[in-house]
Amino acid sequence: MTDPLTLAEAYLNAFYAGDPRVRDMLADDFHFSGPSAHFHGADAFLRASSHAAAGTRTVEIEKLFASGSEADRDASKDVKS
């Protein structure tokens, strides 16, 4: 198994590049819960969030951190206008 930080970085790079391999990095039972949206299932999440990747010009990952099998990031994005 890949360590969470390596997987998180690979996922972010693939997600914002529009790389279809991003789907392989998420479990089928993936759950996302944010301040304005909640998704159950990797396919539902990727369908609903694809506009975020398409609308982003650049992403600078400022910090990745992990606790056990979970990872998160702080990043800044340059959004297309």
C-alpha positions in Angstrom: 0.0 0.0 0.0 1.2 3.5 -0.8 1.7 5.8 2.1 -1.1 8.4 2.5 1.0 11.5 1.7 2.3 10.0 -1.6 -1.2 8.9 -2.6 -2.6 12.4 -1.7 -0.1 14.2 -3.8 -0.6 11.8 -6.8 -4.3 12.2 -6.5 -4.2 16.0 -6.4 -1.9 16.2 -9.4 -4.1 13.8 -11.3 -7.3 15.5 -10.3 -6.3 19.0 -11.4 -4.6 17.7 -14.6 -7.9 16.0 -15.6 -6.2 12.6 -15.6 -8.8 9.8 -15.8 -6.5 7.6 -13.6 -7.7 9.7 -10.7 -10.7 7.3 -10.4 -8.4 4.4 -9.7 -7.0 6.4 -6.6 -10.4 6.5 -4.9 -12.2 3.6 -3.2 -15.7 2.8 -4.5 -17.1 3.7 -1.1 -15.3 7.0 -1.0 -17.0 9.7 1.1 -16.5 13.4 0.9 -18.0 15.9 3.3 -17.3 19.6 3.0 -18.9 22.8 4.1 -21.4 22.9 1.2 -21.5 19.4 -0.3 -21.5 15.8 0.7 -20.9 12.8 -1.6 -21.1 9.1 -1.2 -19.2 7.1 -3.9 -16.2 8.0 -6.0 -18.1 8.3 -9.2 -20.6 10.7 -7.8 -17.9 12.8 -6.3 -15.8 13.0 -9.5 -18.9 13.9 -11.6 -19.9 16.7 -9.2 -16.3 18.1 -8.7 -15.0 18.0 -12.3 -15.8 21.6 -12.7 -13.4 22.5 -9.9 -10.5 21.0 -11.8 -11.6 22.4 -15.1 -11.9 25.9 -13.6 -8.5 25.9 -12.0 -5.4 27.3 -13.8 -2.7 26.2 -11.2 -2.6 24.6 -7.8 0.3 25.1 -5.4 0.3 22.5 -2.6 1.6 24.3 0.4 1.4 21.4 2.9 0.3 17.8 3.0 -0.3 16.1 6.3 -1.4 12.7 7.3 -2.8 10.9 10.4 -3.0 7.2 10.1 -4.6 6.3 6.8 -6.1 9.8 6.3 -4.4 12.7 4.5 -5.3 16.4 3.8 -3.7 19.4 2.3 -3.4 23.2 2.4 -3.2 24.6 -1.1 -3.7 27.8 -3.0 -5.5 27.8 -6.4 -5.4 30.2 -9.3 -9.0 30.0 -10.6 -9.8 30.8 -14.2 -12.0 33.9 -14.6 
